[in-house]
Every structure is written in structure tokens, then in C-alpha cells.
Amino acid sequence: MDVSFLIDPIHKTVIIVQDGYARVGELIGTELTDTATLWGEAADSDTSVQVIVADDSLANNTISRGFFKVTLELESVKMERVFAGKAVLNAYGSPRPDIKEQVKTLKAMRERISFISAEEAFQWFEENTGGSPFSAED
């Protein structure tokens, strides 16, 4: 499996893209990125689901980039993360069948992504990480 999706919270779109990992700079507008692993196979480092976003230290106005939440489920346990700005989600390798079903098609991926307000993003960070990495003044 090797699929990539471009997520744009400003336009509230999710589209499938070719070679997303290799083209991430072109797709999100910067070569300086942060990568978050949503799920990985401990026994196979070449199998994971990752989200690549612009490095937040570059953002003068994080809020204007919009927010989205990705939610995956593993054995009825939700794994979710909130991100700001355009991103590329990559799923590659040989993920477990339950993870693969959630990321293998555009339809499945759209069901796993929700576009949220800045207030919802701040609330999520407060509840899940103890504080927001973004300033409310952004």
C-alpha cells in the first residue's frame, strides 16, 4: 500500500494525490515540514500512517490556515490528532486490515477527517495535550 491524500482545511477538501511524500513541498507550499505518525507497525518501520504539515515555527498566522482532525480506530480505541494548515497524509507498507480499511480509499479517508474551528482545535489541545501549541492571538 502506498497512498497519499492532500488535506486543505481552508477549502475543506480531501483529494488523492500521486507521490504525495515526494511532492509534499509542492503540495503544501513549503519544504520545511513536521511529520506526525498517527499509527505505525512496531515490527515493520516501513509501515505507517503519517501526516506531514508545514513547520509551525514558520507560520505567522496559524489560525488563518484552518484546522482539521484525523481520527483512526484500532480495536475500538480512537486515535486522533488535530493539525493546522494544508497537509499530506501518507499510508504505506502493510498496515493491519482494520487500519488499511480506514485509509485505502478517498471515501474512507474523507470519513476519517473533520474540519474544525479554531475554538474546537484549542479545546482539543487543552483536553488532550494540556495546552495549545498555537496562540489565540494568531
C-alpha positions, 0 to 999 in steps of 0.5 A: 500500500502506498497512498497519499491524500492532500488535506486543505482545511481552508477549502475543506477538501480531501483529494488523492494525490500521486507521490504525495511524500515526494511532492509534499513541498509542492503540495503544501507550499513549503519544504520545511515540514513536521511529520506526525505518525498517527499509527505505525507497525512496531515490527515493520518501520516501513509501515505507517500512517503519517501526516506531514504539515508545514513547520509551525515555527514558520507560520505567522498566522496559524489560525488563518490556515484552518484546522482539521482532525484525523481520527483512526480506530484500532480495536475500538480505541480512537486515535486522533490528532488535530493539525493546522494548515494544508497537509499530506497524509501518507499510508504505506507498507502493510498496515493491519486490515482494520487500519488499511480499511480506514485509509485505502480509499478517498471515501474512507479517508474523507470519513476519517477527517473533520474540519474544525474551528479554531475554538474546537482545535484549542479545546482539543489541545487543552483536553488532550495535550494540556495546552495549545501549541498555537496562540489565540492571538494568531 
